């Protein structure tokens, strides 16, 4: 059984779905705020990027799991080569698996609630302290690893990280700075800012996937899956 994977096709598909979800989320919020706040509220919630346990959450969780699987494939391939950076690839696979569980189980929201109370943040200024701290630690640990990568892959990884940070930190900071207490109020502008945040993060993940696929393509020409057994049996209905 042979699988053919095109990095460009997968990237275009993920970008198309991301933009579609973003448009659906904004359209639903516009309808809820300016047309009819109660009608179709269930449908609006299912596409709302500011909500959890809905279609955007499942999509993001799927992308993160896909990243983890690809990274583990790289780690296993590099392990056969006895590459010195194998632990880094395994580490990345574990990190993205954690992020997928975090997306689906809302781990960092619960931890951030405790951290913001401890830090005595101003009302409405609930920062993503956990992920900001983890991003800084990640950057320090993986800086040397990043330098050894091919130039094109390195550029894509840095660009992906930049999109993720801009979406998860910078846009949120600007939102809180220019609209104090914005996340404690039901405002359409808050929905717009959140949609931009989430879409930038997902596009960052898409760029990261594109980089991984190109990297895999550089040293793996074919992927074959063989199903073997000790004996052959015919299955009859």
Beta strands, then each sheet from edge to edge (+ up, - down):
end
